[in-house]
Amino acid sequence: MTKTTIDASVARILWTGGWDSTFQLLQTLFIDKQQVVPYYLKDEYRPSTDKEMQTMEKIRGKIYEMDNRLLPTETLSVAEIPDFLEITNAYKEILKKGTSEVSMIGSLGSVSI
């Protein structure tokens, strides 16, 4: 992961190259006139990862033609994100109240707890 020193006035946005996160990125750059550092969570097992990264590079190229407030993307591997026991335990408690199987976002598929 690239470490950039970021001013408190710089917006930090989770960006996937999809409609919602790209809208937020563009609004922050062109309407709010703020610098933006995008963050991307790279999941080597998610089939859409390569397409997302290609899409973000294409969009970045178009943005650079118009504006220089877009800072380099900070990329973090999903595998590097530490587990948070409190959140995991709360999640398990929620599952006990409903179904024992939950569909997860991404390539994790179905997780039984």
N, C-alpha and C positions, 0 to 999 in steps of 0.2 A: 504494500500500500504506500502510495506517495504521501508524504507529510508536508502540507503546506501551512505556513503560518497565516492564520485567517483573522482579520479584523472583526470585531463584534458587529459591525454594521453590514457585514457580508451575509447574504442569505445562504442558508444551507438547505439543499433540496435533494430528496431521494429521487433519482431519475432512472427510468427504465427505457426511455425512448418511446413509451406508449403515449396515448392521447392525454391522459390525466396529468401525468408528471411533466410532459412536455408543455402542456398548457400552463401549468404552474411556473415552470422555468421561464417561458416566454413572457408571461404576465409580469413576473418579477424583474426581468431584464428591461422590457420595453415600456411597461406602464409605471411600475414602481421605480424604475431607473436605478436599480441596485445591482451591485456585483453579485454573482452567484457562484458558489462552488457546489457542483453536483456530486452526489454520492451514489455509487452503484454497488449493489451486493451481488457478487458473482457466484453463481451456483454452477459448478462444473457438470452437475448431473441434470440440470434443467435443459430440455431440448431447445428452448428459445434463447438461451444465453448468447450464442454467436449472432443471431439475428438482432437481438437487442443492442449489442455492442456495435454492429455495423450500422444500424439505424441511428444510434446516437452520434456516431462519427459523421454521417451524412448531414444530420441536423446541425451539428457543431460547425461544419464547414460553411453552411448557409448563414448561420448566426455570425460567424467571424467576418463575413462579407459586409455585415451591417453594424456590428457592435463588438467592442473589445472587453466587455465586462464579464464575459463567461470565463471563469477560471478553470484550470485543469480538473478533470474528474478524479475524485478520490475513490479508488476501488478497493473493496474489502471482500475477501473470500468468505462465503457463508460458513465454511468449515472452521474459520478462525473466530467466529462469534462465540463467546463463552456461554455455557449454559447458566441460567439463573434459576436456582433451585426453588425459590419462592414462586416464580411464575410457573414453573413446571408443576409444582404441587397444586397451585391454584387451578391450573388447567385440568389436572387429574380429578380434582374435586368437582369441577363443572361437568366432566364426563360422567361421573358417578350419578349425577342427577338426571342425565339424559341417556344418550346412547353410549355404548362402549366402543363405538367405532366412529371416527371423524375423518372426513376427507380433508387433506391438507393441501395448501397452495403449493404449486410447483411439482417437482418430480418425486416428492416424498410419497405420493400415492396415498394409500389408506393406512392409518396408524391405529393399531389396537393397543389400548392401555388397560 
